Amino acid sequence: MRQVKRDAVSNACDGALVGSAAASLYQVYLALSDQVPQNILAPILGGTAAAALVGALVVAGGAALYERLKRCP
């Protein structure tokens, strides 16, 4: 099996996708449980953007830490 070298940008993009998916699932949960806020646009966009940012930071940081620890004997 061929080793694929991943860079920080692709890891961050993957994390942003995971964060956006998690935020979208949470918004679906809120809609199904009838907990929709009055001003619907700001919480949905803000929550999705925040989740994407946090997901990107966590996955990119975790991948960088993994690569750094892998190089140390």
Secondary structure, 3 states (H helix, E strand, C coil): CCCCCCCHHHHHHHHHHHHHHHHHHHHHHHHHCCCCCCCCHHHHHHHHHHHHHHHHHHHHHHHHHHHHHHHCC
